[in-house]
Amino acid sequence: MKKIIMATLLLCTGLIIAGCEKTYSVEEFKKSEELRGEWDARCGFSGQSKNCQNMRLAVRELEQERQKKADEKYQKWVEEFNKKAEELKKNREEREKAQQERRKKEREEYEKAKQKKESHNE
């Protein structure tokens, strides 16, 4: 009788230990894409175990991190674009100013030459 009870206890203990699944942390799910895929298949849409909750939380956090990186990258691109646009605007204004000064100088030289020619003709 004692042997039967001992065998039953050992068998039940073994089944209980084998039946308990390891609970993975959110960080473990974030680090391992393979682990996320495995638990995503196990959980589906309605899994309520702690691992399913941690897996979903890890996926949500990873998505938020990806979005944050994408936003930062976009913001950096916008800043660089605006900086280049400002440089182009500044260069264009400098060219226009130089061109206006050159035209003004040419007009003054033309007027001087015209006055000189008129004074010689008189």
Chimera marker file (.cmm) of the C-alpha trace (Angstrom):
<marker_set name="trace">
<marker id="1" x="0.000" y="0.000" z="0.000" r="1" g="1" b="0" radius="0.5"/>
<marker id="2" x="2.836" y="2.362" z="0.866" r="1" g="1" b="0" radius="0.5"/>
<marker id="3" x="4.429" y="1.613" z="-2.508" r="1" g="1" b="0" radius="0.5"/>
<marker id="4" x="1.223" y="2.488" z="-4.336" r="1" g="1" b="0" radius="0.5"/>
<marker id="5" x="0.832" y="5.757" z="-2.424" r="1" g="1" b="0" radius="0.5"/>
<marker id="6" x="4.486" y="6.677" z="-3.043" r="1" g="1" b="0" radius="0.5"/>
<marker id="7" x="4.201" y="5.836" z="-6.741" r="1" g="1" b="0" radius="0.5"/>
<marker id="8" x="1.006" y="7.890" z="-7.026" r="1" g="1" b="0" radius="0.5"/>
<marker id="9" x="2.580" y="10.869" z="-5.253" r="1" g="1" b="0" radius="0.5"/>
<marker id="10" x="5.661" y="10.726" z="-7.470" r="1" g="1" b="0" radius="0.5"/>
<marker id="11" x="3.534" y="10.424" z="-10.586" r="1" g="1" b="0" radius="0.5"/>
<marker id="12" x="1.277" y="13.325" z="-9.548" r="1" g="1" b="0" radius="0.5"/>
<marker id="13" x="4.264" y="15.473" z="-8.603" r="1" g="1" b="0" radius="0.5"/>
<marker id="14" x="5.863" y="14.761" z="-11.977" r="1" g="1" b="0" radius="0.5"/>
<marker id="15" x="2.671" y="15.665" z="-13.824" r="1" g="1" b="0" radius="0.5"/>
<marker id="16" x="2.233" y="18.883" z="-11.846" r="1" g="1" b="0" radius="0.5"/>
<marker id="17" x="5.821" y="19.960" z="-12.472" r="1" g="1" b="0" radius="0.5"/>
<marker id="18" x="5.616" y="19.034" z="-16.162" r="1" g="1" b="0" radius="0.5"/>
<marker id="19" x="2.267" y="20.813" z="-16.487" r="1" g="1" b="0" radius="0.5"/>
<marker id="20" x="3.545" y="24.113" z="-15.096" r="1" g="1" b="0" radius="0.5"/>
<marker id="21" x="4.871" y="26.306" z="-17.847" r="1" g="1" b="0" radius="0.5"/>
<marker id="22" x="7.731" y="28.696" z="-17.391" r="1" g="1" b="0" radius="0.5"/>
<marker id="23" x="6.559" y="32.282" z="-17.194" r="1" g="1" b="0" radius="0.5"/>
<marker id="24" x="8.631" y="34.465" z="-19.500" r="1" g="1" b="0" radius="0.5"/>
<marker id="25" x="9.193" y="38.129" z="-18.752" r="1" g="1" b="0" radius="0.5"/>
<marker id="26" x="8.378" y="40.958" z="-21.117" r="1" g="1" b="0" radius="0.5"/>
<marker id="27" x="12.122" y="41.520" z="-21.624" r="1" g="1" b="0" radius="0.5"/>
<marker id="28" x="12.619" y="37.884" z="-22.638" r="1" g="1" b="0" radius="0.5"/>
<marker id="29" x="9.849" y="38.220" z="-25.204" r="1" g="1" b="0" radius="0.5"/>
<marker id="30" x="11.346" y="41.480" z="-26.480" r="1" g="1" b="0" radius="0.5"/>
<marker id="31" x="14.770" y="39.869" z="-26.935" r="1" g="1" b="0" radius="0.5"/>
<marker id="32" x="13.613" y="36.710" z="-28.725" r="1" g="1" b="0" radius="0.5"/>
<marker id="33" x="11.594" y="36.915" z="-31.921" r="1" g="1" b="0" radius="0.5"/>
<marker id="34" x="11.434" y="33.116" z="-31.983" r="1" g="1" b="0" radius="0.5"/>
<marker id="35" x="9.883" y="33.036" z="-28.498" r="1" g="1" b="0" radius="0.5"/>
<marker id="36" x="7.339" y="35.694" z="-29.505" r="1" g="1" b="0" radius="0.5"/>
<marker id="37" x="6.392" y="33.709" z="-32.587" r="1" g="1" b="0" radius="0.5"/>
<marker id="38" x="5.979" y="30.504" z="-30.595" r="1" g="1" b="0" radius="0.5"/>
<marker id="39" x="3.744" y="32.151" z="-27.992" r="1" g="1" b="0" radius="0.5"/>
<marker id="40" x="1.818" y="34.124" z="-30.580" r="1" g="1" b="0" radius="0.5"/>
<marker id="41" x="0.856" y="30.820" z="-32.181" r="1" g="1" b="0" radius="0.5"/>
<marker id="42" x="-0.080" y="29.347" z="-28.786" r="1" g="1" b="0" radius="0.5"/>
<marker id="43" x="-2.078" y="32.332" z="-27.586" r="1" g="1" b="0" radius="0.5"/>
<marker id="44" x="-3.906" y="33.411" z="-30.701" r="1" g="1" b="0" radius="0.5"/>
<marker id="45" x="-6.302" y="36.290" z="-30.026" r="1" g="1" b="0" radius="0.5"/>
<marker id="46" x="-7.827" y="35.066" z="-26.806" r="1" g="1" b="0" radius="0.5"/>
<marker id="47" x="-5.006" y="33.547" z="-24.732" r="1" g="1" b="0" radius="0.5"/>
<marker id="48" x="-5.193" y="34.843" z="-21.160" r="1" g="1" b="0" radius="0.5"/>
<marker id="49" x="-2.171" y="33.207" z="-19.536" r="1" g="1" b="0" radius="0.5"/>
<marker id="50" x="0.565" y="35.338" z="-18.010" r="1" g="1" b="0" radius="0.5"/>
<marker id="51" x="2.866" y="34.449" z="-20.916" r="1" g="1" b="0" radius="0.5"/>
<marker id="52" x="0.229" y="35.591" z="-23.417" r="1" g="1" b="0" radius="0.5"/>
<marker id="53" x="-0.158" y="38.878" z="-21.565" r="1" g="1" b="0" radius="0.5"/>
<marker id="54" x="3.618" y="39.377" z="-21.383" r="1" g="1" b="0" radius="0.5"/>
<marker id="55" x="4.024" y="38.501" z="-25.064" r="1" g="1" b="0" radius="0.5"/>
<marker id="56" x="1.355" y="41.025" z="-26.112" r="1" g="1" b="0" radius="0.5"/>
<marker id="57" x="2.886" y="43.674" z="-23.873" r="1" g="1" b="0" radius="0.5"/>
<marker id="58" x="6.335" y="42.996" z="-25.363" r="1" g="1" b="0" radius="0.5"/>
<marker id="59" x="4.947" y="43.289" z="-28.899" r="1" g="1" b="0" radius="0.5"/>
<marker id="60" x="3.229" y="46.571" z="-27.991" r="1" g="1" b="0" radius="0.5"/>
<marker id="61" x="6.410" y="47.974" z="-26.420" r="1" g="1" b="0" radius="0.5"/>
<marker id="62" x="8.517" y="46.932" z="-29.422" r="1" g="1" b="0" radius="0.5"/>
<marker id="63" x="6.035" y="48.620" z="-31.751" r="1" g="1" b="0" radius="0.5"/>
<marker id="64" x="6.166" y="51.798" z="-29.660" r="1" g="1" b="0" radius="0.5"/>
<marker id="65" x="9.981" y="51.731" z="-29.736" r="1" g="1" b="0" radius="0.5"/>
<marker id="66" x="9.978" y="51.243" z="-33.521" r="1" g="1" b="0" radius="0.5"/>
<marker id="67" x="7.513" y="54.103" z="-33.929" r="1" g="1" b="0" radius="0.5"/>
<marker id="68" x="9.615" y="56.354" z="-31.709" r="1" g="1" b="0" radius="0.5"/>
<marker id="69" x="12.735" y="55.585" z="-33.765" r="1" g="1" b="0" radius="0.5"/>
<marker id="70" x="10.828" y="56.236" z="-36.986" r="1" g="1" b="0" radius="0.5"/>
<marker id="71" x="9.526" y="59.543" z="-35.613" r="1" g="1" b="0" radius="0.5"/>
<marker id="72" x="13.033" y="60.576" z="-34.554" r="1" g="1" b="0" radius="0.5"/>
<marker id="73" x="14.425" y="59.628" z="-37.962" r="1" g="1" b="0" radius="0.5"/>
<marker id="74" x="11.665" y="61.609" z="-39.699" r="1" g="1" b="0" radius="0.5"/>
<marker id="75" x="12.208" y="64.613" z="-37.430" r="1" g="1" b="0" radius="0.5"/>
<marker id="76" x="15.937" y="64.528" z="-38.177" r="1" g="1" b="0" radius="0.5"/>
<marker id="77" x="15.190" y="64.366" z="-41.909" r="1" g="1" b="0" radius="0.5"/>
<marker id="78" x="12.811" y="67.335" z="-41.643" r="1" g="1" b="0" radius="0.5"/>
<marker id="79" x="15.423" y="69.360" z="-39.755" r="1" g="1" b="0" radius="0.5"/>
<marker id="80" x="18.095" y="68.568" z="-42.362" r="1" g="1" b="0" radius="0.5"/>
<marker id="81" x="15.672" y="69.398" z="-45.174" r="1" g="1" b="0" radius="0.5"/>
<marker id="82" x="14.776" y="72.732" z="-43.580" r="1" g="1" b="0" radius="0.5"/>
<marker id="83" x="18.457" y="73.512" z="-43.010" r="1" g="1" b="0" radius="0.5"/>
<marker id="84" x="19.289" y="72.816" z="-46.665" r="1" g="1" b="0" radius="0.5"/>
<marker id="85" x="16.279" y="74.836" z="-47.820" r="1" g="1" b="0" radius="0.5"/>
<marker id="86" x="17.409" y="77.758" z="-45.658" r="1" g="1" b="0" radius="0.5"/>
<marker id="87" x="20.941" y="77.516" z="-47.098" r="1" g="1" b="0" radius="0.5"/>
<marker id="88" x="19.563" y="77.494" z="-50.645" r="1" g="1" b="0" radius="0.5"/>
<marker id="89" x="17.385" y="80.514" z="-49.874" r="1" g="1" b="0" radius="0.5"/>
<marker id="90" x="20.358" y="82.364" z="-48.401" r="1" g="1" b="0" radius="0.5"/>
<marker id="91" x="22.540" y="81.527" z="-51.428" r="1" g="1" b="0" radius="0.5"/>
<marker id="92" x="19.806" y="82.668" z="-53.820" r="1" g="1" b="0" radius="0.5"/>
<marker id="93" x="19.397" y="85.956" z="-51.944" r="1" g="1" b="0" radius="0.5"/>
<marker id="94" x="23.169" y="86.519" z="-52.031" r="1" g="1" b="0" radius="0.5"/>
<marker id="95" x="23.263" y="85.845" z="-55.788" r="1" g="1" b="0" radius="0.5"/>
<marker id="96" x="20.342" y="88.205" z="-56.381" r="1" g="1" b="0" radius="0.5"/>
<marker id="97" x="21.977" y="90.916" z="-54.281" r="1" g="1" b="0" radius="0.5"/>
<marker id="98" x="25.277" y="90.514" z="-56.148" r="1" g="1" b="0" radius="0.5"/>
<marker id="99" x="23.433" y="90.626" z="-59.464" r="1" g="1" b="0" radius="0.5"/>
<marker id="100" x="21.584" y="93.818" z="-58.447" r="1" g="1" b="0" radius="0.5"/>
<marker id="101" x="24.864" y="95.446" z="-57.406" r="1" g="1" b="0" radius="0.5"/>
<marker id="102" x="26.463" y="94.406" z="-60.694" r="1" g="1" b="0" radius="0.5"/>
<marker id="103" x="23.538" y="95.866" z="-62.691" r="1" g="1" b="0" radius="0.5"/>
<marker id="104" x="23.666" y="99.076" z="-60.651" r="1" g="1" b="0" radius="0.5"/>
<marker id="105" x="27.390" y="99.389" z="-61.329" r="1" g="1" b="0" radius="0.5"/>
<marker id="106" x="26.860" y="98.730" z="-65.043" r="1" g="1" b="0" radius="0.5"/>
<marker id="107" x="24.117" y="101.400" z="-65.165" r="1" g="1" b="0" radius="0.5"/>
<marker id="108" x="26.384" y="103.907" z="-63.423" r="1" g="1" b="0" radius="0.5"/>
<marker id="109" x="29.214" y="103.156" z="-65.855" r="1" g="1" b="0" radius="0.5"/>
<marker id="110" x="26.812" y="103.460" z="-68.776" r="1" g="1" b="0" radius="0.5"/>
<marker id="111" x="25.530" y="106.810" z="-67.486" r="1" g="1" b="0" radius="0.5"/>
<marker id="112" x="29.089" y="108.072" z="-66.997" r="1" g="1" b="0" radius="0.5"/>
<marker id="113" x="30.039" y="106.972" z="-70.501" r="1" g="1" b="0" radius="0.5"/>
<marker id="114" x="26.886" y="108.580" z="-71.894" r="1" g="1" b="0" radius="0.5"/>
<marker id="115" x="27.591" y="111.865" z="-70.073" r="1" g="1" b="0" radius="0.5"/>
<marker id="116" x="31.194" y="111.806" z="-71.232" r="1" g="1" b="0" radius="0.5"/>
<marker id="117" x="30.089" y="111.231" z="-74.818" r="1" g="1" b="0" radius="0.5"/>
<marker id="118" x="27.546" y="114.053" z="-74.595" r="1" g="1" b="0" radius="0.5"/>
<marker id="119" x="30.128" y="116.419" z="-73.138" r="1" g="1" b="0" radius="0.5"/>
<marker id="120" x="32.490" y="115.626" z="-76.050" r="1" g="1" b="0" radius="0.5"/>
<marker id="121" x="29.743" y="116.230" z="-78.582" r="1" g="1" b="0" radius="0.5"/>
<marker id="122" x="29.015" y="119.723" z="-77.225" r="1" g="1" b="0" radius="0.5"/>
<link id1="1" id2="2" r="1" g="1" b="0" radius="0.2"/>
<link id1="2" id2="3" r="1" g="1" b="0" radius="0.2"/>
<link id1="3" id2="4" r="1" g="1" b="0" radius="0.2"/>
<link id1="4" id2="5" r="1" g="1" b="0" radius="0.2"/>
<link id1="5" id2="6" r="1" g="1" b="0" radius="0.2"/>
<link id1="6" id2="7" r="1" g="1" b="0" radius="0.2"/>
<link id1="7" id2="8" r="1" g="1" b="0" radius="0.2"/>
<link id1="8" id2="9" r="1" g="1" b="0" radius="0.2"/>
<link id1="9" id2="10" r="1" g="1" b="0" radius="0.2"/>
<link id1="10" id2="11" r="1" g="1" b="0" radius="0.2"/>
<link id1="11" id2="12" r="1" g="1" b="0" radius="0.2"/>
<link id1="12" id2="13" r="1" g="1" b="0" radius="0.2"/>
<link id1="13" id2="14" r="1" g="1" b="0" radius="0.2"/>
<link id1="14" id2="15" r="1" g="1" b="0" radius="0.2"/>
<link id1="15" id2="16" r="1" g="1" b="0" radius="0.2"/>
<link id1="16" id2="17" r="1" g="1" b="0" radius="0.2"/>
<link id1="17" id2="18" r="1" g="1" b="0" radius="0.2"/>
<link id1="18" id2="19" r="1" g="1" b="0" radius="0.2"/>
<link id1="19" id2="20" r="1" g="1" b="0" radius="0.2"/>
<link id1="20" id2="21" r="1" g="1" b="0" radius="0.2"/>
<link id1="21" id2="22" r="1" g="1" b="0" radius="0.2"/>
<link id1="22" id2="23" r="1" g="1" b="0" radius="0.2"/>
<link id1="23" id2="24" r="1" g="1" b="0" radius="0.2"/>
<link id1="24" id2="25" r="1" g="1" b="0" radius="0.2"/>
<link id1="25" id2="26" r="1" g="1" b="0" radius="0.2"/>
<link id1="26" id2="27" r="1" g="1" b="0" radius="0.2"/>
<link id1="27" id2="28" r="1" g="1" b="0" radius="0.2"/>
<link id1="28" id2="29" r="1" g="1" b="0" radius="0.2"/>
<link id1="29" id2="30" r="1" g="1" b="0" radius="0.2"/>
<link id1="30" id2="31" r="1" g="1" b="0" radius="0.2"/>
<link id1="31" id2="32" r="1" g="1" b="0" radius="0.2"/>
<link id1="32" id2="33" r="1" g="1" b="0" radius="0.2"/>
<link id1="33" id2="34" r="1" g="1" b="0" radius="0.2"/>
<link id1="34" id2="35" r="1" g="1" b="0" radius="0.2"/>
<link id1="35" id2="36" r="1" g="1" b="0" radius="0.2"/>
<link id1="36" id2="37" r="1" g="1" b="0" radius="0.2"/>
<link id1="37" id2="38" r="1" g="1" b="0" radius="0.2"/>
<link id1="38" id2="39" r="1" g="1" b="0" radius="0.2"/>
<link id1="39" id2="40" r="1" g="1" b="0" radius="0.2"/>
<link id1="40" id2="41" r="1" g="1" b="0" radius="0.2"/>
<link id1="41" id2="42" r="1" g="1" b="0" radius="0.2"/>
<link id1="42" id2="43" r="1" g="1" b="0" radius="0.2"/>
<link id1="43" id2="44" r="1" g="1" b="0" radius="0.2"/>
<link id1="44" id2="45" r="1" g="1" b="0" radius="0.2"/>
<link id1="45" id2="46" r="1" g="1" b="0" radius="0.2"/>
<link id1="46" id2="47" r="1" g="1" b="0" radius="0.2"/>
<link id1="47" id2="48" r="1" g="1" b="0" radius="0.2"/>
<link id1="48" id2="49" r="1" g="1" b="0" radius="0.2"/>
<link id1="49" id2="50" r="1" g="1" b="0" radius="0.2"/>
<link id1="50" id2="51" r="1" g="1" b="0" radius="0.2"/>
<link id1="51" id2="52" r="1" g="1" b="0" radius="0.2"/>
<link id1="52" id2="53" r="1" g="1" b="0" radius="0.2"/>
<link id1="53" id2="54" r="1" g="1" b="0" radius="0.2"/>
<link id1="54" id2="55" r="1" g="1" b="0" radius="0.2"/>
<link id1="55" id2="56" r="1" g="1" b="0" radius="0.2"/>
<link id1="56" id2="57" r="1" g="1" b="0" radius="0.2"/>
<link id1="57" id2="58" r="1" g="1" b="0" radius="0.2"/>
<link id1="58" id2="59" r="1" g="1" b="0" radius="0.2"/>
<link id1="59" id2="60" r="1" g="1" b="0" radius="0.2"/>
<link id1="60" id2="61" r="1" g="1" b="0" radius="0.2"/>
<link id1="61" id2="62" r="1" g="1" b="0" radius="0.2"/>
<link id1="62" id2="63" r="1" g="1" b="0" radius="0.2"/>
<link id1="63" id2="64" r="1" g="1" b="0" radius="0.2"/>
<link id1="64" id2="65" r="1" g="1" b="0" radius="0.2"/>
<link id1="65" id2="66" r="1" g="1" b="0" radius="0.2"/>
<link id1="66" id2="67" r="1" g="1" b="0" radius="0.2"/>
<link id1="67" id2="68" r="1" g="1" b="0" radius="0.2"/>
<link id1="68" id2="69" r="1" g="1" b="0" radius="0.2"/>
<link id1="69" id2="70" r="1" g="1" b="0" radius="0.2"/>
<link id1="70" id2="71" r="1" g="1" b="0" radius="0.2"/>
<link id1="71" id2="72" r="1" g="1" b="0" radius="0.2"/>
<link id1="72" id2="73" r="1" g="1" b="0" radius="0.2"/>
<link id1="73" id2="74" r="1" g="1" b="0" radius="0.2"/>
<link id1="74" id2="75" r="1" g="1" b="0" radius="0.2"/>
<link id1="75" id2="76" r="1" g="1" b="0" radius="0.2"/>
<link id1="76" id2="77" r="1" g="1" b="0" radius="0.2"/>
<link id1="77" id2="78" r="1" g="1" b="0" radius="0.2"/>
<link id1="78" id2="79" r="1" g="1" b="0" radius="0.2"/>
<link id1="79" id2="80" r="1" g="1" b="0" radius="0.2"/>
<link id1="80" id2="81" r="1" g="1" b="0" radius="0.2"/>
<link id1="81" id2="82" r="1" g="1" b="0" radius="0.2"/>
<link id1="82" id2="83" r="1" g="1" b="0" radius="0.2"/>
<link id1="83" id2="84" r="1" g="1" b="0" radius="0.2"/>
<link id1="84" id2="85" r="1" g="1" b="0" radius="0.2"/>
<link id1="85" id2="86" r="1" g="1" b="0" radius="0.2"/>
<link id1="86" id2="87" r="1" g="1" b="0" radius="0.2"/>
<link id1="87" id2="88" r="1" g="1" b="0" radius="0.2"/>
<link id1="88" id2="89" r="1" g="1" b="0" radius="0.2"/>
<link id1="89" id2="90" r="1" g="1" b="0" radius="0.2"/>
<link id1="90" id2="91" r="1" g="1" b="0" radius="0.2"/>
<link id1="91" id2="92" r="1" g="1" b="0" radius="0.2"/>
<link id1="92" id2="93" r="1" g="1" b="0" radius="0.2"/>
<link id1="93" id2="94" r="1" g="1" b="0" radius="0.2"/>
<link id1="94" id2="95" r="1" g="1" b="0" radius="0.2"/>
<link id1="95" id2="96" r="1" g="1" b="0" radius="0.2"/>
<link id1="96" id2="97" r="1" g="1" b="0" radius="0.2"/>
<link id1="97" id2="98" r="1" g="1" b="0" radius="0.2"/>
<link id1="98" id2="99" r="1" g="1" b="0" radius="0.2"/>
<link id1="99" id2="100" r="1" g="1" b="0" radius="0.2"/>
<link id1="100" id2="101" r="1" g="1" b="0" radius="0.2"/>
<link id1="101" id2="102" r="1" g="1" b="0" radius="0.2"/>
<link id1="102" id2="103" r="1" g="1" b="0" radius="0.2"/>
<link id1="103" id2="104" r="1" g="1" b="0" radius="0.2"/>
<link id1="104" id2="105" r="1" g="1" b="0" radius="0.2"/>
<link id1="105" id2="106" r="1" g="1" b="0" radius="0.2"/>
<link id1="106" id2="107" r="1" g="1" b="0" radius="0.2"/>
<link id1="107" id2="108" r="1" g="1" b="0" radius="0.2"/>
<link id1="108" id2="109" r="1" g="1" b="0" radius="0.2"/>
<link id1="109" id2="110" r="1" g="1" b="0" radius="0.2"/>
<link id1="110" id2="111" r="1" g="1" b="0" radius="0.2"/>
<link id1="111" id2="112" r="1" g="1" b="0" radius="0.2"/>
<link id1="112" id2="113" r="1" g="1" b="0" radius="0.2"/>
<link id1="113" id2="114" r="1" g="1" b="0" radius="0.2"/>
<link id1="114" id2="115" r="1" g="1" b="0" radius="0.2"/>
<link id1="115" id2="116" r="1" g="1" b="0" radius="0.2"/>
<link id1="116" id2="117" r="1" g="1" b="0" radius="0.2"/>
<link id1="117" id2="118" r="1" g="1" b="0" radius="0.2"/>
<link id1="118" id2="119" r="1" g="1" b="0" radius="0.2"/>
<link id1="119" id2="120" r="1" g="1" b="0" radius="0.2"/>
<link id1="120" id2="121" r="1" g="1" b="0" radius="0.2"/>
<link id1="121" id2="122" r="1" g="1" b="0" radius="0.2"/>
</marker_set>
